[in-house]
Amino acid sequence: MNHPLIKTLFELKGNPRITVWTEVMFGIPYNLFAPFFSVYMLAFGVTDQQIGALASLGLVVQIFSALLSGAIVDKFGRRLTLFINDILCWSVPCLIWAFAQDFRYFIAAAVMSSLWRISHTAWTCLMVEDAEERHLVHIWTWIMIFAVCSAFFAPLGGWIVDRYGLVPALRWLFGFGFVMLTAKFVVLYVYSHETTRGVQRMQETRHRSLVSLLGEYRSVFGQLLHSRPLLAALALMVITNIYSTVSGSFWGVLFTTKLGFADSEISTYVAIRSIVMTLSFFVIGPRLTNPRRFRLPLWAGFGLFFVSQLLLVTMPPRAVALMVVSVMLEAVASALVSPMTESLLALSLESAERARVSAMAYVALIILISPFGWIAGQLSAIDRALPFALNMGLFALGILLVWIIGRPGIFPPAPQPSTQAE
């Protein structure tokens, strides 16, 4: 109970508490179907190029949803926006995937699921606006812990796939996802409350149209361009998001085709990754208490990421030991990089305009990463290891970026508490 992460978990109150505690209700269904998603599309005749095109299509739609998110979240509130949009971007796509017949279904689901950027802005504001800065890194660490602990259920998904076949099993898992995710959204809505800043922004925008609120983005974009901490955090997020796009779309394809593993074995390695990542969070997490001390964790994380991708590119088929090492290195790297980059971005967002600045930051992020789904698809069509060679180049760039933004003056020191004379 004296472990810093455990203490933080029970110190959280209000919105930070309910958003963190309900995250496991998202992680369980997501980790049951997500590892098999790319091979599920292959079963319907979707090609590598089409998988890459779907990833880029989703990112293009995310540009517009992220752009709208700040104005929508300010006008209608963090809590209500999150509830309605979560239904649209997660519950509805699960139903579409469950009844998919061909490529057209995946296009429709990709468009709907891309609305999650609105939910992300609302959810982030709901979670961090009333949180203390000293809890930020640990909050994001717990989000990652609940996400990866939920992946312990992935072997159950593998057993279902092995027992009933890929397509029938995934249809049932998407149906379960619809029920579980909808329940999560209801619980979060019932037990959360609008943030102090959210109430203020709703009052300020009550008589304003969405069009007029969007017209103010020019000044918000200026804030983004002149904020060195925000630009620095955004540069790191570009690298991690491209990696997530590439890996999420093509890891299963590489695993089952070029490397010769069975579809049902995907979940075994996902579970190994989750176990190692969870242990890493508890071992490394207590040392990641200050987001301003980011250089060593990010250097180590990007270095481990690089080696993990190198193994994927160079290993022979059915090299079980090398695959285990690859996913273990990737897990430790994620435990170092993910909470730190998310915390840096949260720290760099100006609190009074968090929703709109966050929206513009994610618009810029998506614009920068949107071509890479298509690029990875073209590379995978040539050689299914090439998308992961692309990841290697990105992580090498990340090591250089950490050195650049780690110089004095980029991130200012933490404000000191004011003292008053007796």
Sequence and secondary structure as in RCSB ss.txt:
>XXXX:A:sequence
MNHPLIKTLFELKGNPRITVWTEVMFGIPYNLFAPFFSVYMLAFGVTDQQIGALASLGLVVQIFSALLSGAIVDK
FGRRLTLFINDILCWSVPCLIWAFAQDFRYFIAAAVMSSLWRISHTAWTCLMVEDAEERHLVHIWTWIMIFAVCS
AFFAPLGGWIVDRYGLVPALRWLFGFGFVMLTAKFVVLYVYSHETTRGVQRMQETRHRSLVSLLGEYRSVFGQLL
HSRPLLAALALMVITNIYSTVSGSFWGVLFTTKLGFADSEISTYVAIRSIVMTLSFFVIGPRLTNPRRFRLPLWA
GFGLFFVSQLLLVTMPPRAVALMVVSVMLEAVASALVSPMTESLLALSLESAERARVSAMAYVALIILISPFGWI
AGQLSAIDRALPFALNMGLFALGILLVWIIGRPGIFPPAPQPSTQAE
>XXXX:A:secstr
  SHHHHHHHH  HHHHHHHHTHHHHHHHHHHHGGGHHHHHHHTT  HHHHHHHHHHHHHHHHHHHHHHHHHHHH
H HHHHHHHHHIIIIIHHHHHHHT  SHHHHHHHHHHHTTHHHHHHHHHHHHHTTS GGGHHHHHHHHHHHHHHH
GGGHHHHHHHHHHH HHHHHHHHHHHHHHHHHHHHHHHHHH    HHHHHHHHHTTT  HHHHHHTHHHHHHHHH
T HHHHHHHHHHHHHHHHHHHHHHHHHHHHHTTS   GGGHHHHHHHHHHHHHHHHHHHGGG   TT  HHHHHH
HHHHHHHHHHHHHH  TT HHHHHHHHHHHHHHHHHHHHHHHHHHHHHS GGGHHHHHHHHHHHHHHHHTHHHHH
HHHHHHH TTHHHHHHHHHHHHHHHHHHHHTSTTSS           
